[in-house]
Amino acid sequence: MDFDHTVPAPDSPATPADDQTSKTEGAPRLEEKFARERELVPYQVELLKLQAHLERHNKRMIVLFEGRDAAGKGGTIRRVTRYMNVKHYRVVALGKPTQEQRSQWYLQRYVTQFPRGGEMVLFDRSWYNRAMVEPVFGFCTPKEHADFLRGVVGFEKDLVRQGTVLVKLYFSVTKKEQLRRFERRRDDPLRQWKLSEIDVQAQELWDEFTEKKYEMLRRTHTARTPWTIIRSKDKHRARLNAMRVILGAVDYEDRDPDVDFVPDRQIVVSGAREVEMMEEDRIRRGKFRQ
């Protein structure tokens, strides 16, 4: 979880009493933040071992970070890569396609970013833009959306068959929590750059996104190319468990027996189970909950 840092206004300098109060209130919060970051360190050490394994065996690895806006993807990526060897990983966050790219095979601009041997590539949003964001906002045609869902499973199975380790993470946040994070972005000058018009519309189009999420998971979760759902209301637990899932995808050497690699079942859910729960919820309530 991120923290606000209160800075006295230039025309209202803090008195010694004010300063002491601020320190008294701020110290426990700061220590709590440090404690959470320290809890991630053993997993960050293991991620270095994983990275060394990929390099040693000339293996390729792709990790997809998907989910709604403000679901916690970016903060998790920063923690995953914090101590990694920058020569052997890349974070890819592609912007709007150019006119030339629009005329190409849809997956082409993603394929050009794929890892070489010994490298991990983390996609901050991926080709699954075409499964949720693009159809909801009308950035693709219904046919383009349908063609993507028909073809992507075979594409990913070929990728895995040819030796690439593929991890697909979907960060799931509630509508209430997403709104809270949007409001924080709006009110915090250090975070305002994160808030876009599309973010605002995301709340209004919540149900449309949920329908597309359901269809995406139902059509593209397979035994060979599974989705893993990360419940991300608690950012710290989401980050820790995302690391566990990534580490569990590769049988690398010298695992620390004292590290708990088992994902928390309250945070981590298989894509298949998520589909089942969404279907049960729709039967019970008449619509999807999330």
N, C-alpha and C positions, 0 to 999 in steps of 0.2 A: 504494500500500500504506500502511496506517495503522501508526503506531508507538506503542509503550508508552512512557510517561515515568515513570521510577522516582523516587519521592519518598521521602526518608528518613523513617522513623517518628519521631513526636515524642519518644519516649523513647530513641531511638538516633541522636543527631545525628551527622552525618558528620564525620569528622576531616579535616584538610586533605589528608592522603594519600588518603583515601577519595574526597573531592571531586574531587581531581585525576584519579584513576583513572576516576571516572564521566564527567568531562569528556572525557578521552582516548578512552573507548569510545563516548561518545554523539555526539561531533562528526562522525565520518564518517557515522553513520547519519542524523543530522540533515541533513547536506549532501547525502546521497543523496536524502533526501525532497524537499529544496528543488530539486534538479536535476530530479527527475521532474515536480514541479509546474511548473517553468520550461518543460519540454518541451511542456506543454499550452498555454502562453500563446499561441503563434501560432494555434492552432485556436480558442481562446476569442476572439481578435480576429476571426477569420473568422465565428464565430457571431454576433458583433455586426453584421457586415456582412449576414449572412443575415437577422437580425432587422430591420434597417433596410429590406432589400428587401421583406420581408413587409409592413411598414408602408407603404412607398412605393406598393406595388402592390395594397394592400388584400387580400392573400392570407391564407388560413387554413392552419395546419399543426398536425398531431397526431402526436406521437411516443409509441408504446407501449413501456413497459419491462416485459417479462415474464420469467419464469424462476423457478427454485426459490428457496426461502428461502436467504438468505446468498449469493446468486449475484453480488452486487455492483451491483444496480440503484440503490439509494439513493446510494451514493458516486459513481456515474457522473452521476446527475441533479444532484448538488451541484456537480460540476465543470463540467457543461454550462452551468448557469445562473449560475455564480459572478459573472460580470461583466455579465450581461444587464440590459437595461432592465426593471425590475420592472413597469412599466406595460403591457408588451406580451408578457408570458408568465405562465402559471400552472402550478403543479404540482398535480395532482389525485390524491389517494390516498383513495378512498372507503372508509368503514367498512362494518359490517354494514348491510344495508338495513332500514329501518323496516317496521312492519307495513303501512303505507300503500304503501310502495314495493314490497313483496312482491306486492301486488295489481295492480300496474301491469305494462305491457309491460316485459320484462326490460331492454331497452336504454334505457328512458326516462331513468333517473337519470344515465346516462352522456351522453346527448344534451344534457341541460340544462347540461352542463359544456363543451360544444364551443366552439371559439374563434370570436370575432367576426373581422371583417376586420382584418388587420394583427397578428394575435395567434398565438402558439404555445402549445399546451397539451401538457404532458408528463404522461402517465398512469403513475403508479407502481402497477402492476397496473391492469388494465382489464376490459372486458367478457369477456376471455378467462379470468377466474376461473371462468366456467361451463364452460370446456373442460378444466380441470385440477383446481383446488382443490376446487370444489364437488362434482363427481362422486366424487372420491377420498374425501372426508370425509362424503359422504352429505348435503350441503347442498342438493342438487337431486335431482329424480327422473331415472331413465334417460330418460324421454320429454322432460323439459326439456333435458337434455344433448343428445339427438338433434335436437330442434327447433332448438336454438342452432346446431349445426354445419350444419344444412340451410340456415338463413336468414342467417347472418352474412356469407357471401361476397357475396351480392347486396346486403346493406346496405352493405358497405364499397365495393363497386364503384360504387354510387350516390353515395356520399360523394366518391369520387375523381372521378367523372364531373362532379360539380357544383363541382369546383375545389379541394377540400381536398387538401393534400399529406399523405399518410399514410405514416408510417414505423413498421414493426413490428419491434422488436428483441427477441430471445429470448436471455437470458444463460444460458449453459450451463456448469455447474460439475460436477466429478466428485463422487462420493459421499464419497470420502476427504477431499477439500478442504472439502466442506460440513461434515463432522464436525469437522474442525480448526477451522473458523470458529465452529461452535456451542460447542465447548469453550472457545474464547477468550472468547466472550460470557459463558459461565457463570462463568469465572474472573476476569473483569475487571469490577469494580464500575461502571465507566463505560459498560459495554456490556450489563450484565445485563438492562436494560429491553428489549433487543431480542429476548431469548430467551423464547419462549412454549411452551406445551404442544404446540401444533400443530407448532412447529419440531422438537421432540423426536420426534413421530410421523412427521415427514417422512422421517427416516432409515429407520424401520420400514416405511414405505409407499413406499420408493424405486421398486420395480419397478412398482407401480400408477401412480405419477406418470409413469414412463417410457412405459408403454403409452398413457397419455392424451396425453403429449407427441407421440408418434408419430402418433396419430390426428388430433390438432389440426393438426400441420404438413401431414400428407397431405391433409386435407380443406380447409384454409383458406389454403394457399400458392398464389397464382395470379400470373400475369404482371403483372396490374394492381395486386394487393394482396399483394406478396411478404413473406415472413419473411426476416429476416437474423439468423443465429446469431452470437453473440459468445462465443467461448471466454474464460471469465473467471477461470481459475485465477490468472493474473497480472493483478491488478486494474488496474495502471497501463496495461498494453498494451490491456486491454479498454476502459478509459475513452478512451484516445487513438483507438482504432479505431472506437468508437461515434461519436465526434465526426466522424470522417472519413465515416462512413456518413450521418449527418444532413446534413452539408455537401454531400454528393454528391447529395442528393435534390432540391436546388433550384439552378437556374441563376441565381445572383445575380451582381450586378455587382462589379467591382474585386477579383477574386480575386488573392491574392498568388502570383505565379509561383514563388516560392521555397519555398512550403509544399508538403509531400508529401501529396497528397490520396488516394493509392492505398491502399486497405485492405490490411493484412497478411493474406495468404491462410492463414497458420497460425492466425490469430485469427478471421477473418471467413469464414463459410461461408453459402452460400445455403440457404434452407429446403428447396429441392428436393434439393440435394446431401446435406443432413443426413438426409432421408428415405431416400435411396439408401444412405448409409453405415449407417444403422440397419438397413435390410433386409439388407444384406450381412452385417452383424454377427450378425443373428438366424440367418441361414442357417449361418454359420460356427460360432457358439457355441451355437445353440439358444435364445438369448434376446438381448434388447437389452443393450448395454453401458451406455448412458447416455441 
